[in-house]
């Protein structure tokens, strides 16, 4: 069995914990609870003919703890950037976190999900912005932790990228 560590990175209250909970347990809760430090969840996927256990690190969303976040990133095989479609500034945070992760980990696989696709009418992030990121080579998803749309695909696609890069 293959084991891979991945981290979810994003600003405060973008839905990192909710995405993980949706993926690992299939559940969603409206109750918001701030992550303090790091929480680690585990889920095994069958990708092709290989069992892959993902150790999913849910890092707090405060941007003031750069040094501590770098230590949490070490040893990661890849990462998921999370932005909140309703708040454009969270995409800027995700792009800054990408630079931090890249400088800490080097060129490891990553994907971006813009969360809260169930509230598209409220979005501040437009398709042209997402197209710009795709043009840069980013794998970009839109999805919803609340409805589950796009969540399994996000983790499967990252896992496939992890296996190809190994």
MOCOR-V584109 format. One record per run of one state. SS is the DSSP state (2 for helix, 1 for strand, 0 for the rest). FROM is the first residue (numbers start at 1). TO is the last residue. If there is no record, write none. Layout:
# MOCOR-V584109
ss = [SS SS]
from = [FROM FROM]
to = [TO TO]
This chain:
# MOCOR-V584109
ss = [0 1 0 2 0 1 0 1 0 2 0 1 0 2 0 1 0 2 0 2 0 1 0 2 0]
from = [1 2 11 16 26 38 48 50 60 66 74 78 85 89 106 109 116 117 123 127 136 140 143 151 166]
to = [1 10 15 25 37 47 49 59 65 73 77 84 88 105 108 115 116 122 126 135 139 142 150 165 166]
